[in-house]
Amino acid sequence: MATQYKNLINGEMVETGEWLDVVNPATEQVIGQVPVCGSEELDRAVAAARAAFKTWKKTSFEERQAACMAISAAIKENADELYRLLTSEQGKPHDQAKGEIFGAAGMAKAQSTLKLEDVLSEDSDTRLSRTRRVPVGVVGGIVPWNFPVMMAIQKIVPALMSGCTIVLKPSPFTPLTTLRVAELIADKVPAGTVNIITGEDSLGPLITGHPDIDKITFTGSTATGKKIMEGASADLKRITLELGGNDASIVLPDADPKKVAEQLFWSSFANAGQVCVAAKRVYIHEDIYDELSAAIVEYAKNVKVGDGSQQGTAVGPVQNKKQYERVLELIEDAKANGYKFLLGGDVDPSGSGYYVPITIMDNPPEDARIVAEEQFGPVMPLLKFSTEEEVIARANNSEYGLAGAVWTSNTDKGVEIAEQLETGTVWINEYMHLSPFAPFGGHKQSGFGAEYGLDGLKEFTYPQVITVKKDSVLA
């Protein structure tokens, strides 16, 4: 029988009696079961969070920091168990799973140092005015399946540090590691401040529409983000949406193909391409296109695709069947249109596991689905460009604006191009670096609001201005 995991509600680990199977994407075998929650369990969790908020909002910075540091320590101390469990449910190789677990612990520790200070707005002869930040209230957090632990921590810790309480819903595809974390921290945070409940996709709209939830923070697809924004509008809930991206990398002609090939490969294929800020369109200048594309393909040939728990695996399976079928659909569309493949493209449907071979495409047209849509899988379209003006226009020709990168030996030129890209984040000569102290958020249809840093922390608060008129004692 598969291991059964419990939910965290009001400081206790609880179950519902109805179970949801969780599948290992490498084997398609059931590896765990989690409770199926509905409106009754959600009401209990929200009530617990509401009750806890009355006390938690009055706590000091030091008390909040101590709770978040305890979360960080619990994750770090149990990292060996957690990363193995994460690989089994998410599919990513062990070294990448370790990176997520230790990254989540580090993120919790770093963000526990963030403090929103009062700001002096006016100090004149007639009045003294200051602006303070006050917590929004009960937060509803909805987490995706590609980085389930990191994204959970990225919602829990800022909520607690701002003085809010939270009800968190993991993805039904990857809830196991998050529930194990819930068990580890149940006695380390005050009851009701953190509640973690699981269920099918139908639980999400219940959270979005719950009248006693004050804010929604969601990471996931743009299509779902639009639905959340619509649902939250009924009672004007505050929202933070970190949504999809069709991120462009631009490789200038002065980049050394031998030096950038490996980095470009991993900018697209880390976590089997299932990263919101992965390079999903790689524009290479025509002067180095042939040499660099050949170098990327040569490197890719030595990268092992397989079960993330097996030694030597570097790229795991696509996480779930629905996404697997979407990636296959895009590959089949490319074949039907006669686009050229430099590597991969042939998927073996026999056997178990949602495996897609590393697939690299040779200069498909700009309107090809594999270019125009976010593939979110191990497929890399390489695209040729001639001029800076042209490639900037092509990179910006997207409804998304999450992140991008410029690769060049001239960093001044890299910055000049970066400043013309319509995205929330641009890297020069690296990829996927996110700082706990810098805001992260998308432009256009890639998001609403920000995460990380003080800007992210402010998302969980309202500004409150207190003004005192001087020399005005009322008898």
Secondary structure, 3 states (H helix, E strand, C coil): CCEECCEEECCEEECCCCEEEEEECCCCEEEEEEECCCHHHHHHHHHHHHHHHHHHCCCCHHHHHHHHHHHHHHHHHCHHHHHHHHHHHHCCCHHHHHHHHHHHHHHHHHHCCCCCCCEEEEECCCEEEEEEEEECCEEEEECCCCCHHHHHHHHHHHHHHHCCEEEEECCCCCCHHHHHHHHHHCCCCCCCCEEECCCCCCHHHHHHHCCCCCEEEEECCHHHHHHHHHHHHHHCCEEEEECCCCCEEEECCCCCHHHHHHHHHHHHHHHHHCCCCCCCEEEEECCCHHHHHHHHHHHHCCCCECCCCCCCCCECCCCCHHHHHHHHHHHHHHHHCCCEEEECCCCCCCCCCCCCCCEEEECCCCCCHHHHCCCCCCEEEEEEECCHHHHHHHHHCCCEECEEEEECCCHHHHHHHHCCCCCCEEEECCCCCCCCCCCECCEECCEECCECHHHHHHCCEEEEEEEEECCCCCC
